[in-house]
Amino acid sequence: MAVYGALNISKTEKDARAVAVREALAITRLEGSEPGQLVLATYEQYIAGNIDWDTCEKQVKAAAIKELR
């Protein structure tokens, strides 16, 4: 069985993460915003299994603030 990232997530988990991120980005775009590169890179780290959701959430918030400056 293949595992991904530093957290050794399964393919099923990786796919579920990709769906969750795609939905979150769709909501953001429906609200008229476009996520920046730092936010997108953070989500990619989450999908890849390198960070957990709590870390992702904190890093996305920090990245969004940084990109607004």
N, C-alpha and C positions, 0 to 999 in steps of 0.2 A: 504494500500500500504506500503510495507516494505521500510525502508530507512536505509542507511548504513553510518557508520563513523561519525566523528565529524561534517562533512559538510552536513549530511543528504542527501546523493545522492541516486538516484533511482537505481533499479536493472539494468535498461537499461543503465544508466550512468556507473555503476560499470562494466558491461560487455564491454562497449565501451572503458573504461580505460584499461581493461585487454587486449583487442585486440591491442590497441595502444602500450602498453608496450611490448607485445609479438613481435610486428613488429619492435620496436626499438631494442630489444635484438637480434632479428634475423639479423638485419643490422650490429650490433656491432660484432656479431659472424662471419658473412660473411667477415668482415674486418680483421678477425684474432684475435680479442680480446675476452676475457672472463670477464664479469663483476664480480666484487668482492662482498662479502657478504654485505658490507655496501650499495653498489649501489642497490643490489637486495632488501634489507630491505626497502630502501627508496621507490622503486617502489611498494612494497607491501603496504606501507602506503598510497600511491597515489591511488592504486586500491581499497583499503578498504574505501576510502572516508575521510581519516583523514587529508589530505593536498591537496591543489589545485596544478594545473600544474606549476605555477610560483615558488611556494615553492619547488616542486619536482625537477624542473630543477636546481635550485640553490643548493639543497642538493645533487643531483646526482653528479654535478660537484665537489662540495667539497669532497664528499665521494671518488670519483675517484682519486682525487689528493692525498687524505690521504692514499688511498690504494697503490698508486705508491711509497710511501716513505718506 
